[in-house]
Amino acid sequence: MHVLVLSTGNPLLENALLTAVHTVTVLQPAGTAALPGIEQHTVEHWDDLDALTALEPGLPDVAAIATIDEQAIVAAAHLRQLRGLPGLTVEAATAYTDKAVMKTTLAAAGLPVARHRVVHHAREVASAAGELGWPVLVKPRGGLATLNTFVVRDREHLKELVDAGAFDARITDPTGRLTAGHVLDSLHGARDGFLVEQFLDVEAEFFCDLYVHRGTVLLAVPGRYNAPLLQSLGAASFDTALPPQHPEARQVADLAARAAAALGAQSGVVHCEILRDRTGGLFVGEAGARPGGGSITELASVMYAFDLPATLAALATDQAPDLDGTPRFPALTAVMITAPAGTVTHVPDRDTIEALPGVLHADIRLTVGQPVPTGIGTMTLAGRVLYVPDDLDTLDQEVADLRAALDIRVEPLTTD
């Protein structure tokens, strides 16, 4: 099958399709490189649908159009509709990527979500907070990795944030993969405004990746972050895939499946964030028509012993992958590696780390003599360790002991 892949530079899907002996053409932002031997077309901006319409006649005949990149989901749906190809529609793609449309759609389906208002300037935040109640959460309509997302406590705090330029700050992207979308834009630079959202006193945050074929969930992979994402920015975080019989895992997977059904059936992966407030209530935070970021896809494929690239290739070509659903471990944790800014002076080799009790695999992207790589939002670039917990009740201490055993040392930056 010939597949057009919309890509921002992570070639996971392209490689998966090539391995499955499909023909691949890529559509990428101008200035990015395709895999060798692959036909490439370029786009200046994913959200310029008029430019995509003008580009479409020059694209090759393909049987499928696919992406696993948040920024390109609407663009892929637009091209599918121009070609009359099956897959997520523009309406559904918009519901998955525009948080205002998403929450309105979920609420209309009877699912619990935070109430919200769309505003276009910081001066409108106080009025929205008057309806929703202080504090409020401010976030972009389209974004990822909690970029430009923060809590506003009250009017005085709002003024402090405005004076500090929080609403005018454009995000710096060390990955170079986000320049053809709007996720780096400041809140005031957003063409369709931004969200002021009811603040939920979140006690725990969960994720659930759903592997879906034509609207049927083949596998649900629920898990839990060690802390709500907004509380763990820049911290040493870890994510844990929970056993399917875990009471919270069952509730999370059920709510995620209901959210995916409400937003739009498809063949692909749906990533959901589920929040639990201090009253015990569960809320849909958001849902994306793409795999989870960070180590979540790796947790899924290792926990449930499936070939992730082959699965993504099958779903991209509307085939049903063979997914067992039997977990290999009672639970599985991805411990993200973080280090302070500075120069790395000591890092153990992979064999040493993988010899530690409970460690399955290590991917440490730190090199002695080199600076610690800079992350973006909740994305860390320093690596991770896959770890099988002894007991979920003692996991915090187990992770702390593991981090101490890693013995990563950094010479801090100095200011002259």
C-alpha positions in Angstrom: 0.0 0.0 0.0 1.2 3.5 -0.7 0.8 5.8 2.4 1.3 9.5 2.7 2.7 10.3 6.2 2.5 13.7 7.7 5.6 14.0 9.9 7.4 16.6 12.0 10.7 14.7 12.0 10.2 11.7 14.2 10.4 8.8 11.6 8.8 6.1 13.8 5.7 5.7 11.5 7.7 6.0 8.3 10.1 3.3 9.4 7.3 1.1 10.6 5.5 1.3 7.2 8.7 0.7 5.3 9.4 -2.4 7.5 5.9 -3.6 6.7 6.8 -3.3 3.0 4.6 -0.4 2.2 5.5 2.5 -0.1 5.9 5.8 1.8 5.7 9.5 0.8 6.2 12.1 3.4 4.8 15.6 3.9 7.0 17.6 6.2 7.7 21.2 7.2 10.1 23.0 4.9 13.7 22.6 6.0 13.3 19.2 7.5 14.8 16.0 6.1 13.0 12.8 5.1 14.4 9.3 5.3 16.8 8.5 2.5 15.0 7.3 -0.6 11.6 8.5 0.4 9.7 11.0 -1.8 9.2 14.2 0.2 6.8 17.2 -0.2 6.9 20.2 2.1 4.5 22.5 3.9 5.1 25.8 5.5 2.4 25.5 8.1 0.2 22.6 9.1 -2.9 24.8 9.8 -2.9 26.6 6.4 -5.6 24.4 4.9 -5.8 26.6 1.7 -2.2 25.9 1.0 -2.8 22.2 1.6 -5.7 22.3 -0.8 -3.4 23.9 -3.5 -0.7 21.3 -2.7 -3.0 18.3 -2.9 -3.1 17.8 -6.7 0.7 17.5 -6.8 0.7 14.7 -4.2 1.0 11.1 -5.4 -2.0 8.7 -5.5 -2.1 7.0 -2.1 -4.4 4.5 -0.4 -4.0 6.0 3.1 -3.0 9.2 4.8 -1.6 8.9 8.3 0.2 10.8 11.1 1.1 10.3 14.7 2.0 14.0 15.2 -0.4 16.2 17.2 0.3 19.2 15.0 -0.6 17.4 11.7 -3.8 15.7 12.7 -6.2 18.2 11.2 -4.0 18.6 8.1 -4.1 14.8 7.5 -7.9 14.8 7.9 -8.2 17.6 5.5 -6.2 15.8 2.8 -8.2 12.6 3.4 -11.4 14.4 2.8 -10.0 16.0 -0.4 -9.1 12.5 -1.6 -12.2 10.7 -0.3 -10.0 8.4 1.8 -11.2 6.7 5.1 -10.0 7.8 8.5 -10.6 10.6 11.0 -12.7 13.5 9.6 -11.8 17.1 9.9 -14.7 17.6 12.3 -13.4 14.8 14.6 -9.7 15.8 14.1 -10.7 19.3 15.3 -12.5 17.9 18.3 -9.3 16.0 19.2 -6.9 18.9 18.8 -8.9 22.1 19.8 -9.4 21.9 23.5 -12.4 24.2 23.5 -14.2 22.0 20.9 -13.1 18.9 22.7 -14.5 19.9 26.1 -17.8 21.1 24.6 -18.1 17.8 22.7 -17.3 15.7 25.8 -19.7 17.7 28.0 -22.5 17.3 25.4 -21.9 13.5 25.6 -22.4 13.6 29.4 -18.7 13.1 30.3 -17.2 15.0 33.2 -14.9 17.8 32.2 -13.8 21.1 33.6 -16.0 24.1 32.6 -14.2 26.6 30.3 -14.5 29.9 28.5 -12.6 31.0 25.4 -11.0 34.5 25.7 -8.6 36.5 23.5 -6.7 38.6 25.9 -5.5 38.5 29.5 -7.9 41.4 30.3 -10.8 38.9 29.8 -9.5 36.4 32.3 -11.0 38.0 35.4 -14.4 38.1 33.8 -14.2 34.4 33.0 -12.9 33.7 36.5 -16.0 35.5 37.8 -18.1 32.8 36.2 -15.9 29.9 36.9 -14.5 30.9 40.2 -10.9 31.6 41.2 -8.3 30.1 40.8 -8.5 29.3 37.1 -6.3 27.4 34.7 -5.1 29.1 31.5 -4.1 27.0 28.5 -3.9 27.2 24.7 -6.7 25.8 22.6 -4.2 23.6 20.8 -1.0 22.5 22.4 1.1 19.8 24.0 3.4 19.0 26.8 1.6 21.6 29.1 3.2 24.5 27.1 1.8 27.9 28.1 -0.4 26.3 30.7 -0.5 27.8 34.2 -2.8 28.5 37.2 -4.0 32.1 37.9 -4.8 32.4 41.6 -6.6 35.7 41.7 -6.7 39.2 40.2 -3.4 40.3 41.8 -1.7 37.2 40.5 -3.2 37.8 37.1 -1.6 41.3 37.1 1.7 39.9 38.2 1.6 37.4 35.3 0.7 40.1 32.8 3.5 42.4 34.0 5.9 39.5 33.7 4.9 38.8 30.1 3.4 35.4 30.7 0.7 35.9 28.1 3.1 37.2 25.5 5.9 34.7 25.9 6.6 32.5 22.8 8.0 29.1 23.7 11.6 28.1 22.7 11.8 24.8 20.9 15.1 22.9 21.4 13.7 19.9 19.3 13.2 22.0 16.1 10.0 19.9 15.4 7.3 22.4 16.4 8.0 25.4 14.1 5.3 24.6 11.5 2.4 24.6 14.1 0.9 27.0 16.6 2.1 25.3 19.8 5.0 27.7 20.3 2.7 30.8 20.0 2.1 33.0 22.9 -1.4 33.1 24.4 -2.0 36.6 23.1 -0.6 35.4 19.7 -3.2 32.6 19.4 -5.5 33.5 16.4 -8.6 31.8 17.9 -8.0 32.8 21.5 -7.2 30.6 24.5 -8.9 28.8 27.3 -9.8 29.9 30.8 -10.7 26.7 32.6 -12.3 25.8 35.9 -9.5 24.8 38.3 -9.8 21.3 39.5 -8.0 20.5 42.7 -6.2 17.5 41.2 -4.9 14.8 43.5 -3.8 12.3 40.8 -3.4 12.3 37.1 -3.8 9.2 34.9 -3.2 8.3 31.3 -4.7 5.7 29.0 -3.6 4.8 25.5 -6.3 3.1 23.5 -5.4 1.0 20.5 -8.5 1.2 18.3 -9.6 -0.4 15.0 -12.6 1.1 13.3 -14.0 2.4 16.6 -13.4 -0.9 18.5 -10.9 -0.8 21.4 -8.5 -3.6 20.9 -6.3 -2.8 23.9 -6.5 -0.2 26.7 -3.3 0.7 28.5 -4.1 2.7 31.6 -1.5 4.1 33.9 -0.7 6.8 36.4 1.8 9.7 36.5 3.7 10.0 39.8 2.1 13.5 40.2 -0.3 15.7 38.2 1.7 17.0 35.2 1.4 20.7 36.2 3.0 19.9 39.5 5.9 17.9 38.0 7.2 20.3 35.4 11.0 20.2 35.5 10.9 17.6 38.3 12.2 14.0 38.3 9.0 12.3 37.2 7.9 8.7 36.5 5.0 7.1 34.7 3.5 3.7 35.6 1.4 1.3 33.5 -1.1 -0.2 36.0 -2.4 -3.7 35.9 -5.8 -3.9 34.2 -7.5 -5.4 37.3 -6.4 -2.4 39.4 -9.7 -0.5 40.5 -8.5 2.9 39.2 -7.2 1.4 36.0 -10.6 0.0 35.1 -12.3 3.3 35.8 -9.7 5.2 33.8 -9.9 2.9 30.8 -13.7 3.0 30.8 -13.8 6.8 30.9 -11.1 7.0 28.2 -13.1 4.7 25.9 -16.2 6.8 26.3 -14.2 10.0 25.5 -12.8 8.4 22.3 -16.3 7.3 21.2 -17.6 10.8 21.8 -14.8 12.6 19.9 -14.8 10.3 16.8 -14.2 6.7 16.0 -11.1 5.8 14.0 -8.3 3.3 13.5 -5.3 4.4 15.4 -4.2 5.3 18.9 -6.1 7.6 21.3 -4.2 9.1 24.2 -6.3 10.3 27.1 -5.5 12.2 30.3 -7.8 11.5 33.2 -7.8 13.6 36.4 -9.0 12.7 39.9 -9.8 15.6 42.2 -9.7 15.5 46.0 -13.3 14.5 46.2 -12.5 11.3 44.3 -14.3 12.5 41.1 -12.8 11.5 37.7 -12.7 14.0 34.9 -11.5 13.8 31.3 -8.6 16.2 31.0 -8.1 15.8 27.3 -7.7 13.3 24.5 -5.5 13.2 21.5 -5.8 11.2 18.3 -2.2 10.0 18.5 0.0 7.9 20.8 1.0 9.2 24.2 4.3 11.0 24.4 7.4 10.3 26.5 7.7 6.7 27.4 4.0 5.8 27.4 4.1 3.9 24.1 7.2 2.0 25.3 5.4 1.1 28.5 2.5 -0.2 26.5 4.5 -2.3 24.1 6.7 -3.8 26.9 3.9 -4.4 29.3 1.7 -6.1 26.7 4.5 -7.7 24.6 3.6 -6.3 21.2 5.6 -4.8 18.4 4.8 -1.1 18.5 6.0 -0.2 15.0 4.1 -3.1 13.4 1.0 -2.1 15.4 1.3 1.5 14.2 1.8 0.4 10.6 -1.2 -1.9 10.8 -3.5 0.8 12.2 -2.2 3.4 9.7 -3.3 1.1 6.9 -6.7 0.3 8.5 -5.6 -3.3 9.5 -6.4 -4.8 12.9 -3.2 -5.7 14.8 -3.1 -8.8 16.9 -3.0 -7.5 20.5 -3.2 -10.0 23.3 -4.0 -7.8 26.3 -2.3 -10.1 28.8 0.2 -8.0 30.9 3.7 -9.4 31.3 4.3 -7.6 34.7 2.2 -6.7 37.7 3.1 -3.0 36.8 5.8 -1.3 34.8 7.4 2.1 35.5 9.3 4.5 33.2 11.6 6.6 35.4 12.5 9.8 33.6 16.1 11.0 34.0 16.5 14.7 34.9 19.5 16.6 35.9 20.2 20.2 36.7 21.7 22.5 34.0 25.4 22.0 33.7 28.1 19.7 32.4 27.8 16.0 33.0 30.8 14.7 35.0 29.6 11.1 35.7 27.1 8.7 34.3 27.1 4.9 34.7 27.1 2.7 31.6 24.0 0.9 30.5 25.2 -2.5 31.6 25.7 -1.2 35.2 22.2 0.3 35.3 20.5 -2.7 33.8 22.2 -4.9 36.5 20.3 -3.0 39.2 17.3 -4.9 40.8 14.1 -4.5 38.9 15.6 -2.6 35.9 14.6 -4.0 32.5 16.2 -1.5 30.2 18.0 1.9 30.3 18.3 4.7 27.8 20.5 7.4 29.2 21.2 10.3 26.8 23.8 11.9 28.9 27.5 12.1 28.0 30.4 13.0 30.2 31.8 16.3 29.2 28.6 17.4 27.5 25.8 19.7 28.8 22.6 18.3 30.1 20.0 18.4 27.2 17.2 20.9 27.6 13.7 19.6 27.7 10.5 21.4 26.7 7.3 21.4 28.9 6.8 17.8 30.2 9.2 16.4 27.6 12.6 15.3 29.0 15.5 14.6 26.6 17.9 13.0 29.2 16.6 9.5 29.0 14.7 7.0 31.1 14.9 3.7 32.9 12.2 0.9 32.6 11.6 -0.6 36.1 9.4 -3.3 37.5 8.1 -2.2 40.9 8.1 -4.5 43.8 4.9 -2.9 45.2 2.9 0.1 44.0 2.5 1.2 47.6 6.2 1.6 48.0 6.9 2.9 44.5 7.9 6.4 45.5 10.7 5.1 47.7 11.8 2.5 45.2 12.2 5.1 42.5 14.1 7.4 44.9 16.5 4.5 45.7 16.9 3.8 42.0 17.8 7.4 41.2 20.4 7.4 44.0 21.9 4.2 42.6 22.2 5.8 39.2 24.8 8.3 40.6 24.5 10.9 37.9 26.7 13.9 38.6 26.6 17.3 37.0 28.9 20.3 37.4 26.4 23.2 37.8 26.5 26.2 35.5 28.4 29.2 37.0 27.6 32.8 36.5 30.5 35.2 36.2 
